[in-house]
Amino acid sequence: MSTHQIRYEVSEHIATITLDRPEVMNAFGGTMREDLLARLEEAAADPDVRCVVITGAGKAFCAGGDVASMAELQARDDTTVLTTRMRAAANLISFLRVLPKPVIAAVNGAAAGAGMNLALACDLRYAAASAKFSEAFIRIGLVPDWGGHFLLTELVGPARALELIMSGDRIDAQEAERLGIVNACFDDADFAAEVRNKARMLAAAPAAAIAAIKQGVRRAMRGSLEDTLEYEQEAQRSVFLSADAREGMRAFLEKRAARFNQQS
């Protein structure tokens, strides 16, 4: 199914969500923020979906906010709509962090401003070789939103985050990989197939374990080793008797590939 400027498709247990406004490099406008959150909520609730991929139509991933629209608000001295949009973005980013299914950002082209931060909020990021990244807010006199201060600092540390945010410099996919902003970059010709293979791998993994791992890493980032050890005991007990854990151990002992995501 589709909603205005957001395409949503499910196949092979993978939900692909495409920002579909290529004429403006998929910049966020109108209700795109709310529509994207609605599609993520749909994917979270659908038991057939085991992995989510977010990408952009055309040659860009997402150029961020619609600057022409922002300029109109500025001309009217209107921060009311701005506040509404920022709350919608905050809700979206917060949901991405707690969504129990793995989310891949398939960065097929330019990711700037809010577009870069949307990618940073995903669990894994894969980039086409031609992709570019920029915390472009400073170039129009603004500061990052969509969680950019936190998300970039989490990945690259404060000194590098300050440099990238204060300069607004554009970096290529290879540099983004070197800095740990993306997990890997692939040649443009192979990009779609490579990302699909990554998504298939995640979709085939045991869903409950994947959800627990995602939560465990998030908790580890804000807690202590003792907190993590306690969480691991809780999480391990919760999956130990699951159908997937039973299948995984049987497959190991029988020296065959496991077939996960069976019914309990």
Secondary structure as GFF3:
##gff-version 3
##sequence-region A 1 264
A	DSSP	beta_strand	2	3	.	.	.	ID=ss1
A	DSSP	beta_strand	6	11	.	.	.	ID=ss2
A	DSSP	beta_strand	14	19	.	.	.	ID=ss3
A	DSSP	three_ten_helix	22	24	.	.	.	ID=ss4
A	DSSP	alpha_helix	32	45	.	.	.	ID=ss5
A	DSSP	beta_strand	51	56	.	.	.	ID=ss6
A	DSSP	beta_strand	60	62	.	.	.	ID=ss7
A	DSSP	alpha_helix	67	75	.	.	.	ID=ss8
A	DSSP	alpha_helix	80	98	.	.	.	ID=ss9
A	DSSP	beta_strand	103	107	.	.	.	ID=ss10
A	DSSP	beta_strand	110	112	.	.	.	ID=ss11
A	DSSP	alpha_helix	114	121	.	.	.	ID=ss12
A	DSSP	beta_strand	124	128	.	.	.	ID=ss13
A	DSSP	beta_strand	132	134	.	.	.	ID=ss14
A	DSSP	three_ten_helix	136	140	.	.	.	ID=ss15
A	DSSP	alpha_helix	148	156	.	.	.	ID=ss16
A	DSSP	alpha_helix	158	167	.	.	.	ID=ss17
A	DSSP	beta_strand	170	172	.	.	.	ID=ss18
A	DSSP	alpha_helix	173	179	.	.	.	ID=ss19
A	DSSP	beta_strand	184	186	.	.	.	ID=ss20
A	DSSP	alpha_helix	188	204	.	.	.	ID=ss21
A	DSSP	alpha_helix	207	222	.	.	.	ID=ss22
A	DSSP	alpha_helix	225	240	.	.	.	ID=ss23
A	DSSP	alpha_helix	243	253	.	.	.	ID=ss24
###
